[in-house]
Amino acid sequence: MTEPFSALDHALAAAVDEAFDAETRFLAELVKVPSDNPPGDCAPHAARAAELLEALGFTVERHPVPAGLARANGMVSATNLVIRQRFGGDRSGEGPVVALNAHGDVVPPGEGWSADPYGAEIRDGVMYGRGVAVSKSDFATYAFALKALTATGAPLRGTVELHLTYDEEAGGEIGPKWLLDQGISKPDYAVSASFAYSVVTAHNGCLHLEVRIDGKSAHAARPDTGFDALEAANGVLSALYAHRPELAERRSEVPGITHPSLTVGLIQGGINTNVVPDRVTFRLDRRMIPEENPAEVEAELRALIGTAAGAYPGIAVTVRRILLARPFTSVGDAPRLAALFARHAEAVLGVPVARTGIPLYTDARHYSEAGIPTVLYGAGPRDLLEANGHRADEKLVLEDLRKATLVVARVLAELLG
């Protein structure tokens, strides 16, 4: 049984509905500007987003990431955008600071689209385009939730911040983490972009390792005079794949998350068909459940790789960490925040809304690692796979955008009320 709507709830719904055509146009304009990462040249998208937000009446802070730092994180350019809306006049400092974070960088579109990936085409109430679900949609969700909140003139206290960042696909180190490390923001609560009806309270971590196996080249007619790096790599890969069944036995207690996984996603090496390979390099992706310790996971993999490579004479192995994204878990008052979102989402959507984990990793972890109670909530369908995120024909049902905007506005009203 859902709770009755209050007068403020009705006012928020009216404000969201009145601005919804503008919200749809706003999202379309964001989709039309490419922000693929890689290559990660995202400053132009930030410039366009800031322009659109200022046209809505917001004051937008632009925080360019130093060029060298962007390059060190595998990107060409990034500018973080921050909006701060204070409520309560001179008493605004008495209420909480709530940060809403979405990322504007997207994975490249790839093949197989039935629509222009940057066209923001609408068919039967559904918008198609790269980033329309992950997570340019929540630029719109959060901005127009805040716009609805101000339109009601409700007596609120506190501050709502929008953190619009551009490096989630590269790890988030120069986006949310940079904003927090630089002291640009010190929120009491954080909400990160999501892509389904559920309220996300935990997610997997991720470890990327690069493994380089060095041998000695030789003529293929005399392979005995060299040390075959590919043969050794085959042994190491076999050991890694044999490790998978063990990982499948490590079950998470978090609903929505099953067990750790391991994938080798990239491999290169060799000189020519008639030459014994002197070097093979591959990269692996190890997903960690919330219960796992990242340092122990990395040590386990390094030991497994070293032992397997040690069976081959003349072989040297080098392991380099490329990325470490720690698992996201609830901290502090996060359960209360999750309960607020679940209650308001059920009232708006009219269906049960779960509090769950997801097997992905997101920028939310940067807030929780800083001790900030955090959840993921935003526009999306009942199941994240329906959105085709990171796949061809990424899409968003526009009615889901409208409903998510109202949910976020209602939660902000309660937090600041």
RODO-2510 file (C-alpha; in nm, 4 decimals, decimal comma):
residues 417
     n   res          X          Y          Z
     1     m     0,0000     0,0000     0,0000
     2     t     0,1537     0,3312    -0,1058
     3     e     0,1422     0,6454     0,1064
     4     p    -0,0842     0,9379     0,0054
     5     f     0,0717     1,2311    -0,1753
     6     s     0,1201     1,5482     0,0321
     7     a     0,0557     1,8996    -0,0958
     8     l     0,4286     1,9384    -0,1587
     9     d     0,4343     1,6080    -0,3491
    10     h     0,1569     1,7373    -0,5758
    11     a     0,3397     2,0661    -0,6249
    12     l     0,6595     1,8827    -0,7181
    13     a     0,4714     1,6579    -0,9626
    14     a     0,3152     1,9634    -1,1272
    15     a     0,6557     2,1328    -1,1578
    16     v     0,8152     1,8205    -1,3090
    17     d     0,5302     1,7812    -1,5593
    18     e     0,5398     2,1475    -1,6591
    19     a     0,9127     2,1332    -1,7377
    20     f     0,9191     1,7853    -1,8910
    21     d     0,9286     1,8913    -2,2560
    22     a     1,2240     2,1143    -2,1710
    23     e     1,3871     1,8241    -1,9839
    24     t     1,3516     1,5998    -2,2879
    25     r     1,5065     1,8645    -2,5148
    26     f     1,7877     1,9159    -2,2625
    27     l     1,8719     1,5443    -2,2649
    28     a     1,8609     1,5318    -2,6451
    29     e     2,1137     1,8147    -2,6687
    30     l     2,3493     1,6277    -2,4354
    31     v     2,3241     1,3103    -2,6438
    32     k     2,3972     1,4998    -2,9651
    33     v     2,7439     1,6047    -2,8450
    34     p     2,9857     1,3057    -2,8541
    35     s     3,1854     1,2390    -2,5381
    36     d     3,3353     0,8975    -2,6100
    37     n     3,5902     0,7728    -2,3581
    38     p     3,8254     0,6581    -2,5040
    39     p     3,9580     0,8840    -2,6460
    40     g     3,8266     1,0965    -2,3596
    41     d     3,8273     1,4460    -2,5071
    42     c     3,5332     1,5525    -2,2919
    43     a     3,5876     1,9251    -2,2273
    44     p     3,3706     2,0200    -2,5309
    45     h     3,0749     1,8264    -2,3893
    46     a     3,1204     1,9927    -2,0507
    47     a     3,1184     2,3324    -2,2229
    48     r     2,7882     2,2525    -2,3955
    49     a     2,6356     2,1078    -2,0777
    50     a     2,7333     2,4199    -1,8815
    51     e     2,5773     2,6383    -2,1486
    52     l     2,2511     2,4424    -2,1328
    53     l     2,2447     2,4499    -1,7522
    54     e     2,3050     2,8221    -1,7422
    55     a     2,0149     2,8675    -1,9833
    56     l     1,8008     2,6980    -1,7152
    57     g     1,9074     2,9612    -1,4650
    58     f     2,1762     2,7679    -1,2760
    59     t     2,5135     2,9106    -1,1745
    60     v     2,7707     2,6628    -1,3043
    61     e     3,1219     2,6294    -1,1650
    62     r     3,3739     2,4977    -1,4194
    63     h     3,6652     2,3017    -1,2729
    64     p     3,9061     2,2024    -1,5543
    65     v     4,1263     1,9036    -1,4737
    66     p     4,4954     1,9895    -1,5333
    67     a     4,6027     1,8581    -1,8740
    68     g     4,8854     1,6452    -1,7357
    69     l     4,6560     1,4811    -1,4827
    70     a     4,3982     1,4082    -1,7532
    71     r     4,6664     1,2448    -1,9707
    72     a     4,7956     1,0428    -1,6768
    73     n     4,4444     0,9009    -1,6417
    74     g     4,4196     0,8073    -2,0093
    75     m     4,2134     1,1067    -2,1204
    76     v     4,2612     1,4086    -2,3438
    77     s     4,0541     1,6606    -2,1480
    78     a     3,7931     1,6827    -1,8737
    79     t     3,6092     1,9645    -1,6991
    80     n     3,4056     1,8921    -1,3891
    81     l     3,0894     2,0977    -1,3440
    82     v     2,9471     2,1876    -1,0024
    83     i     2,6156     2,3578    -0,9246
    84     r     2,5288     2,4631    -0,5674
    85     q     2,1690     2,5540    -0,4859
    86     r     2,1274     2,6795    -0,1294
    87     f     1,7916     2,6794     0,0464
    88     g     1,6926     2,8720     0,3572
    89     g     1,8709     3,2025     0,3009
    90     d     2,0979     3,2855     0,5931
    91     r     1,9971     2,9569     0,7557
    92     s     2,1025     2,7397     0,4583
    93     g     2,4052     2,6118     0,6493
    94     e     2,1760     2,4477     0,9048
    95     g     2,0644     2,1776     0,6624
    96     p     2,2524     1,8957     0,4911
    97     v     2,4577     1,9186     0,1734
    98     v     2,3339     1,6602    -0,0768
    99     a     2,5484     1,5870    -0,3845
   100     l     2,3974     1,4367    -0,6994
   101     n     2,6616     1,2899    -0,9315
   102     a     2,6252     1,1806    -1,2937
   103     h     2,8919     1,1277    -1,5581
   104     g     2,8871     1,2617    -1,9120
   105     d     3,1592     1,0443    -2,0635
   106     v     3,0377     0,7363    -2,2524
   107     v     3,1785     0,4245    -2,4153
   108     p     3,2211     0,4453    -2,7951
   109     p     2,9009     0,3453    -2,9778
   110     g     3,0302     0,0419    -3,1699
   111     e     2,8305    -0,1292    -3,4440
   112     g     2,4747    -0,2564    -3,4814
   113     w     2,2678     0,0573    -3,4234
   114     s     1,9252     0,1068    -3,5805
   115     a     1,9508     0,4819    -3,5087
   116     d     2,2210     0,7487    -3,5144
   117     p     2,4076     0,7040    -3,1819
   118     y     2,4226     1,0836    -3,1518
   119     g     2,0802     1,1565    -3,2988
   120     a     1,8655     1,1424    -2,9823
   121     e     1,5883     0,9954    -3,1960
   122     i     1,2544     0,9422    -3,0201
   123     r     1,0353     0,6480    -3,1254
   124     d     0,7169     0,5559    -2,9378
   125     g     0,8178     0,7509    -2,6295
   126     v     1,1699     0,6058    -2,6203
   127     m     1,4875     0,8084    -2,6826
   128     y     1,7830     0,6311    -2,8469
   129     g     2,1454     0,7393    -2,8290
   130     r     2,4803     0,6681    -2,6710
   131     g     2,4738     0,7876    -2,3122
   132     v     2,0977     0,8363    -2,3016
   133     a     2,0844     0,5830    -2,0177
   134     v     2,4432     0,5789    -1,8847
   135     s     2,4393     0,8460    -1,7620
   136     k     2,3510     1,1662    -1,9495
   137     s     1,9930     1,0877    -1,8496
   138     d     2,0752     1,1724    -1,4910
   139     f     2,2221     1,5101    -1,5855
   140     a     1,8581     1,5726    -1,6738
   141     t     1,7062     1,3837    -1,3791
   142     y     1,9079     1,5732    -1,1216
   143     a     1,8973     1,9166    -1,2849
   144     f     1,5209     1,9108    -1,3347
   145     a     1,4544     1,7601    -0,9910
   146     l     1,6419     2,0570    -0,8481
   147     k     1,4530     2,2943    -1,0780
   148     a     1,1201     2,1482    -0,9562
   149     l     1,2295     2,1813    -0,5955
   150     t     1,3067     2,5521    -0,6343
   151     a     0,9852     2,6113    -0,8295
   152     t     0,7682     2,5061    -0,5343
   153     g     0,9148     2,7680    -0,2996
   154     a     0,8981     2,5137    -0,0175
   155     p     1,0608     2,6228     0,3143
   156     l     1,3725     2,4076     0,2961
   157     r     1,7172     2,4301     0,4564
   158     g     2,0446     2,2992     0,3195
   159     t     2,2230     2,2734    -0,0122
   160     v     2,1836     2,0573    -0,3208
   161     e     2,4926     2,0186    -0,5364
   162     l     2,5170     1,8731    -0,8845
   163     h     2,8496     1,7041    -0,9587
   164     l     2,8648     1,6505    -1,3344
   165     t     3,1876     1,4692    -1,4163
   166     y     3,3581     1,3094    -1,7143
   167     d     3,5838     1,0161    -1,6299
   168     e     3,3641     0,7361    -1,4946
   169     e     3,4573     0,5126    -1,7888
   170     a     3,8247     0,5685    -1,6973
   171     g     3,7820     0,5080    -1,3237
   172     g     3,6528     0,8318    -1,1698
   173     e     3,9877     0,9408    -1,0264
   174     i     3,9743     1,2881    -1,1845
   175     g     3,5991     1,3290    -1,1467
   176     p     3,4257     1,2755    -0,8115
   177     k     3,7417     1,1716    -0,6300
   178     w     3,9225     1,4837    -0,7517
   179     l     3,6356     1,7093    -0,6407
   180     l     3,6480     1,5541    -0,2935
   181     d     4,0282     1,5451    -0,2659
   182     q     4,0560     1,9104    -0,3707
   183     g     3,8003     2,0150    -0,1099
   184     i     3,5720     2,1554    -0,3793
   185     s     3,2825     1,9692    -0,2190
   186     k     3,2161     1,8265     0,1266
   187     p     2,8700     1,6683     0,1051
   188     d     2,6788     1,5009     0,3866
   189     y     2,4979     1,2673     0,1442
   190     a     2,5610     1,1578    -0,2132
   191     v     2,3457     1,0083    -0,4858
   192     s     2,5090     0,8607    -0,7956
   193     a     2,3624     0,7942    -1,1375
   194     s     2,1780     0,4680    -1,1855
   195     f     1,9912     0,2906    -1,4630
   196     a     1,7005     0,0915    -1,3171
   197     y     1,4065     0,1184    -1,0768
   198     s     1,5959    -0,0359    -0,7862
   199     v     1,7890     0,1566    -0,5216
   200     v     2,1495     0,0388    -0,5357
   201     t     2,3275     0,0075    -0,2014
   202     a     2,6370    -0,1921    -0,3017
   203     h     2,8369    -0,2907    -0,6063
   204     n     3,1365    -0,4947    -0,7085
   205     g     3,4922    -0,3727    -0,7195
   206     c     3,7244    -0,4218    -1,0136
   207     l     4,0945    -0,4918    -1,0562
   208     h     4,2685    -0,4617    -1,3939
   209     l     4,6143    -0,6135    -1,4277
   210     e     4,8528    -0,6111    -1,7228
   211     v     5,0667    -0,9250    -1,7449
   212     r     5,3818    -0,9160    -1,9588
   213     i     5,5578    -1,2428    -2,0330
   214     d     5,9092    -1,2182    -2,1788
   215     g     6,1026    -1,4985    -2,3417
   216     k     6,3646    -1,5081    -2,6176
   217     s     6,2991    -1,5009    -2,9922
   218     a     6,4370    -1,7675    -3,2247
   219     h     6,3927    -1,8974    -3,5790
   220     a     6,0869    -2,1197    -3,6052
   221     a     6,3136    -2,3861    -3,7598
   222     r     6,5086    -2,3990    -3,4315
   223     p     6,2590    -2,3282    -3,1544
   224     d     6,4906    -2,5027    -2,9109
   225     t     6,7239    -2,2004    -2,9243
   226     g     6,4638    -1,9621    -2,7832
   227     f     6,2167    -1,9375    -2,4995
   228     d     5,8583    -1,9286    -2,6204
   229     a     5,6663    -1,6480    -2,4484
   230     l     5,3384    -1,7595    -2,6036
   231     e     5,3769    -2,1126    -2,4708
   232     a     5,4337    -1,9688    -2,1229
   233     a     5,1404    -1,7315    -2,1664
   234     n     4,9233    -2,0282    -2,2571
   235     g     5,0206    -2,1924    -1,9300
   236     v     4,9448    -1,8791    -1,7313
   237     l     4,6110    -1,8295    -1,9057
   238     s     4,5175    -2,1927    -1,8427
   239     a     4,5908    -2,1440    -1,4718
   240     l     4,3771    -1,8305    -1,4642
   241     y     4,0846    -1,9989    -1,6379
   242     a     4,1166    -2,2986    -1,4053
   243     h     4,0772    -2,0506    -1,1174
   244     r     3,7262    -1,9531    -1,2322
   245     p     3,5359    -2,2463    -1,0744
   246     e     3,6882    -2,1574    -0,7380
   247     l     3,5708    -1,7980    -0,7771
   248     a     3,2200    -1,9203    -0,8543
   249     e     3,2114    -2,0821    -0,5101
   250     r     3,2704    -1,7492    -0,3320
   251     r     2,9142    -1,6283    -0,2935
   252     s     2,8150    -1,2770    -0,1928
   253     e     2,5421    -1,2165     0,0628
   254     v     2,4359    -0,8959    -0,1152
   255     p     2,1138    -0,9379    -0,3192
   256     g     2,1844    -0,8771    -0,6873
   257     i     2,5500    -0,9832    -0,6646
   258     t     2,6509    -1,3445    -0,7132
   259     h     3,0253    -1,4214    -0,7105
   260     p     3,3612    -1,2866    -0,8308
   261     s     3,4540    -1,3194    -1,1973
   262     l     3,7681    -1,3140    -1,4084
   263     t     3,7991    -1,2201    -1,7758
   264     v     4,0999    -1,1803    -2,0030
   265     g     3,9907    -0,9087    -2,2428
   266     l     4,3011    -0,8086    -2,4373
   267     i     4,6090    -0,9945    -2,5659
   268     q     4,8918    -0,9110    -2,8042
   269     g     5,2346    -1,0436    -2,8914
   270     g     5,4628    -1,2181    -3,1356
   271     i     5,6885    -1,0938    -3,4142
   272     n     5,6018    -1,3034    -3,7205
   273     t     5,4635    -1,6439    -3,8121
   274     n     5,8117    -1,7945    -3,8459
   275     v     5,9574    -1,6514    -3,5228
   276     v     5,9346    -1,7876    -3,1690
   277     p     5,7445    -1,5144    -2,9766
   278     d     5,9653    -1,3171    -2,7421
   279     r     5,6876    -1,1268    -2,5651
   280     v     5,3153    -1,1659    -2,4971
   281     t     5,1102    -0,9117    -2,3045
   282     f     4,7541    -0,9499    -2,1854
   283     r     4,5151    -0,7640    -1,9574
   284     l     4,2689    -0,9198    -1,7171
   285     d     3,9596    -0,7947    -1,5402
   286     r     3,8876    -0,9357    -1,1928
   287     r     3,5510    -0,8353    -1,0448
   288     m     3,5416    -0,8383    -0,6637
   289     i     3,2323    -0,8906    -0,4525
   290     p     3,1799    -0,6441    -0,1625
   291     e     3,3017    -0,8985     0,0915
   292     e     3,6466    -0,9301    -0,0718
   293     n     3,9648    -0,7461     0,0267
   294     p     4,1257    -0,5900    -0,2852
   295     a     4,4825    -0,6303    -0,1540
   296     e     4,4247    -1,0013    -0,0914
   297     v     4,2669    -1,0450    -0,4356
   298     e     4,5653    -0,8864    -0,6088
   299     a     4,8151    -1,0869    -0,4048
   300     e     4,6320    -1,4088    -0,4909
   301     l     4,6412    -1,3326    -0,8637
   302     r     5,0058    -1,2325    -0,8609
   303     a     5,0977    -1,5560    -0,6828
   304     l     4,8948    -1,7667    -0,9260
   305     i     5,0523    -1,5972    -1,2284
   306     g     5,4037    -1,6225    -1,0866
   307     t     5,3684    -1,9920    -1,0040
   308     a     5,2310    -2,0773    -1,3484
   309     a     5,5024    -1,8807    -1,5315
   310     g     5,7710    -2,0359    -1,3122
   311     a     5,7119    -2,3731    -1,4786
   312     y     5,8738    -2,2442    -1,8004
   313     p     6,2537    -2,1956    -1,8165
   314     g     6,3902    -1,8705    -1,9543
   315     i     6,0666    -1,6835    -1,8929
   316     a     6,0261    -1,3577    -1,6995
   317     v     5,6883    -1,2234    -1,5941
   318     t     5,5928    -0,8670    -1,4985
   319     v     5,2550    -0,7773    -1,3505
   320     r     5,1355    -0,4161    -1,3456
   321     r     4,8179    -0,2804    -1,1897
   322     i     4,6156    -0,0720    -1,4350
   323     l     4,3048     0,0025    -1,2296
   324     l     4,1697    -0,0645    -0,8841
   325     a     3,8068     0,0197    -0,8128
   326     r     3,7186    -0,0843    -0,4607
   327     p     3,3750    -0,2338    -0,3911
   328     f     3,0985     0,0063    -0,2903
   329     t     2,9153    -0,0634     0,0351
   330     s     2,6839     0,1238     0,2698
   331     v     2,8480     0,3598     0,5180
   332     g     2,7001     0,5766     0,7927
   333     d     2,3420     0,6819     0,7338
   334     a     2,3210     0,5220     0,3874
   335     p     2,0500     0,2699     0,4903
   336     r     1,8190     0,5599     0,5833
   337     l     1,8921     0,7290     0,2509
   338     a     1,8170     0,4040     0,0663
   339     a     1,4901     0,3636     0,2579
   340     l     1,3847     0,7177     0,1622
   341     f     1,4451     0,6494    -0,2054
   342     a     1,2668     0,3132    -0,1932
   343     r     0,9617     0,4654    -0,0212
   344     h     0,9277     0,7577    -0,2606
   345     a     1,0023     0,5433    -0,5659
   346     e     0,7294     0,2980    -0,4709
   347     a     0,4840     0,5861    -0,4243
   348     v     0,5643     0,7318    -0,7671
   349     l     0,6124     0,4108    -0,9646
   350     g     0,3353     0,2121    -0,7988
   351     v     0,5464    -0,1046    -0,7820
   352     p     0,7763    -0,2565    -0,5190
   353     v     1,1275    -0,1116    -0,5404
   354     a     1,4155    -0,3271    -0,4236
   355     r     1,7287    -0,2242    -0,2404
   356     t     1,9982    -0,4249    -0,4086
   357     g     2,3557    -0,4578    -0,5299
   358     i     2,4845    -0,4637    -0,8875
   359     p     2,7829    -0,6460    -1,0400
   360     l     2,9186    -0,3281    -1,2041
   361     y     3,1440    -0,0630    -1,0558
   362     t     3,0621     0,3096    -1,0530
   363     d     3,1727     0,6474    -0,9204
   364     a     2,9578     0,5953    -0,6092
   365     r     3,2490     0,4194    -0,4441
   366     h     3,4500     0,7428    -0,4258
   367     y     3,1865     0,9034    -0,2045
   368     s     3,1458     0,6021     0,0236
   369     e     3,5254     0,5657     0,0575
   370     a     3,5269     0,9247     0,1839
   371     g     3,2742     0,8231     0,4514
   372     i     2,9751     0,9838     0,2781
   373     p     2,6426     0,7920     0,2932
   374     t     2,5701     0,7110    -0,0710
   375     v     2,3181     0,5296    -0,2887
   376     l     2,2640     0,4964    -0,6625
   377     y     1,9323     0,6139    -0,8007
   378     g     1,8291     0,7623    -1,1338
   379     a     1,6339     0,7170    -1,4551
   380     g     1,6001     0,3711    -1,6017
   381     p     1,3782     0,0652    -1,6605
   382     r     1,2902    -0,2160    -1,4219
   383     d     1,6029    -0,4078    -1,5253
   384     l     1,9304    -0,2421    -1,6264
   385     l     1,9748    -0,4773    -1,9253
   386     e     1,6605    -0,3290    -2,0826
   387     a     1,8431     0,0029    -2,1267
   388     n     2,1100    -0,1506    -2,3559
   389     g     2,3763     0,0398    -2,1668
   390     h     2,7179     0,0000    -2,3314
   391     r     2,5446    -0,1793    -2,6224
   392     a     2,3907    -0,0833    -2,9549
   393     d     2,0565     0,0997    -2,9417
   394     e     2,1049     0,2332    -2,5902
   395     k     1,7655     0,3711    -2,4927
   396     l     1,5540     0,5373    -2,2275
   397     v     1,1774     0,5316    -2,1893
   398     l     1,0981     0,8988    -2,1385
   399     e     0,8230     0,8240    -1,8880
   400     d     1,0900     0,6585    -1,6696
   401     l     1,2885     0,9822    -1,6870
   402     r     0,9866     1,1834    -1,5707
   403     k     0,9133     0,9481    -1,2812
   404     a     1,2757     0,9338    -1,1659
   405     t     1,2918     1,3130    -1,1694
   406     l     0,9903     1,3296    -0,9382
   407     v     1,1336     1,0624    -0,7051
   408     v     1,4607     1,2524    -0,6682
   409     a     1,2764     1,5797    -0,6089
   410     r     1,0602     1,4203    -0,3373
   411     v     1,3610     1,2698    -0,1591
   412     l     1,5474     1,6028    -0,1675
   413     a     1,2398     1,7778    -0,0263
   414     e     1,2305     1,5375     0,2672
   415     l     1,6046     1,5544     0,3320
   416     l     1,6005     1,9335     0,3321
   417     g     1,2638     1,9695     0,5013
***
